[in-house]
Amino acid sequence: MRLEEAFVALSKGKPFFGGEAIGFMDICLGSFVVLLKAREKLKGEKLLDESKVPYLFKWADQFLCDDTVKNLVPEIDKVAEFLGELEAKAPQNFK
């Protein structure tokens, strides 16, 4: 919720933290979006719930749909598969 509040305050109604274009904060936080989406897919969880954090939800979608970003980040399905394989190999106390 605090990140949602920070986004609203910093973006001032624009699509990204820094305004109209992807900036440093977007890249820092955006690097986790694929992992969050992969975890959601793998576990059926909602980590970026549109009803709870609508601005971050929209930001994440816009971030991943940006032409530059979508050509750089791995496919969410492949990341989910990889996370599932890692979890299967992890000792029971790390699951």
TORROZA-698591 format. One record per residue (C-alpha): residue in three letters; y, x, z; residue number from 0; chain. Coordinates in nm, 3 decimals. Layout:
BEGIN
   residu         y         x         z   num   chaine
      ala         Y         X         Z   NUM        A
...
END
This chain:
BEGIN
   residu         y         x         z   num   chaine
      met     0.000     0.000     0.000     0        A
      arg     0.236     0.288     0.073     1        A
      leu     0.174     0.436    -0.268     2        A
      glu     0.251     0.097    -0.420     3        A
      glu     0.581     0.090    -0.229     4        A
      ala     0.662     0.446    -0.336     5        A
      phe     0.594     0.362    -0.698     6        A
      val     0.823     0.059    -0.688     7        A
      ala     1.100     0.263    -0.525     8        A
      leu     1.070     0.567    -0.752     9        A
      ser     1.004     0.396    -1.085    10        A
      lys     1.290     0.148    -1.049    11        A
      gly     1.111    -0.100    -1.274    12        A
      lys     1.010     0.157    -1.533    13        A
      pro     0.648     0.216    -1.638    14        A
      phe     0.601     0.556    -1.471    15        A
      phe     0.698     0.724    -1.146    16        A
      gly     0.970     0.922    -1.319    17        A
      gly     1.088     0.646    -1.547    18        A
      glu     1.012     0.582    -1.912    19        A
      ala     0.792     0.888    -1.970    20        A
      ile     0.500     1.045    -1.788    21        A
      gly     0.621     1.306    -1.543    22        A
      phe     0.490     1.543    -1.279    23        A
      met     0.401     1.275    -1.021    24        A
      asp     0.223     1.067    -1.285    25        A
      ile     0.013     1.366    -1.387    26        A
      cys    -0.070     1.455    -1.026    27        A
      leu    -0.180     1.106    -0.932    28        A
      gly    -0.310     1.019    -1.277    29        A
      ser    -0.567     1.294    -1.254    30        A
      phe    -0.748     1.078    -0.997    31        A
      val    -0.737     0.754    -1.196    32        A
      val    -1.046     0.833    -1.405    33        A
      leu    -1.242     0.913    -1.087    34        A
      leu    -1.125     0.589    -0.925    35        A
      lys    -1.219     0.385    -1.232    36        A
      ala    -1.557     0.562    -1.256    37        A
      arg    -1.625     0.491    -0.888    38        A
      glu    -1.533     0.126    -0.941    39        A
      lys    -1.777     0.106    -1.232    40        A
      leu    -2.054     0.288    -1.046    41        A
      lys    -2.028     0.097    -0.719    42        A
      gly    -1.882    -0.234    -0.832    43        A
      glu    -1.587    -0.175    -0.599    44        A
      lys    -1.224    -0.255    -0.664    45        A
      leu    -1.017     0.044    -0.553    46        A
      leu    -0.713    -0.046    -0.761    47        A
      asp    -0.709    -0.419    -0.698    48        A
      glu    -0.451    -0.597    -0.910    49        A
      ser    -0.398    -0.862    -0.643    50        A
      lys    -0.321    -0.599    -0.377    51        A
      val    -0.139    -0.328    -0.573    52        A
      pro    -0.017    -0.492    -0.895    53        A
      tyr     0.233    -0.221    -0.984    54        A
      leu    -0.014     0.065    -0.939    55        A
      phe    -0.276    -0.132    -1.128    56        A
      lys    -0.038    -0.170    -1.422    57        A
      trp     0.075     0.193    -1.393    58        A
      ala    -0.287     0.318    -1.405    59        A
      asp    -0.356     0.111    -1.716    60        A
      gln    -0.039     0.235    -1.887    61        A
      phe    -0.118     0.592    -1.788    62        A
      leu    -0.470     0.579    -1.931    63        A
      cys    -0.351     0.405    -2.250    64        A
      asp    -0.087     0.667    -2.326    65        A
      asp    -0.180     0.848    -2.649    66        A
      thr    -0.158     1.194    -2.494    67        A
      val    -0.357     1.102    -2.185    68        A
      lys    -0.634     0.911    -2.359    69        A
      asn    -0.699     1.214    -2.581    70        A
      leu    -0.734     1.441    -2.277    71        A
      val    -0.924     1.251    -2.009    72        A
      pro    -1.302     1.210    -2.016    73        A
      glu    -1.458     0.871    -2.083    74        A
      ile    -1.490     0.663    -1.768    75        A
      asp    -1.851     0.570    -1.849    76        A
      lys    -1.949     0.937    -1.875    77        A
      val    -1.772     1.021    -1.548    78        A
      ala    -1.947     0.727    -1.375    79        A
      glu    -2.281     0.852    -1.505    80        A
      phe    -2.205     1.203    -1.380    81        A
      leu    -2.100     1.074    -1.037    82        A
      gly    -2.422     0.873    -1.017    83        A
      glu    -2.627     1.184    -1.096    84        A
      leu    -2.440     1.385    -0.833    85        A
      glu    -2.492     1.114    -0.574    86        A
      ala    -2.864     1.096    -0.654    87        A
      lys    -2.896     1.472    -0.594    88        A
      ala    -2.683     1.479    -0.279    89        A
      pro    -2.852     1.507     0.060    90        A
      gln    -2.881     1.169     0.233    91        A
      asn    -2.613     1.249     0.494    92        A
      phe    -2.350     1.299     0.218    93        A
      lys    -2.402     0.957     0.056    94        A
END
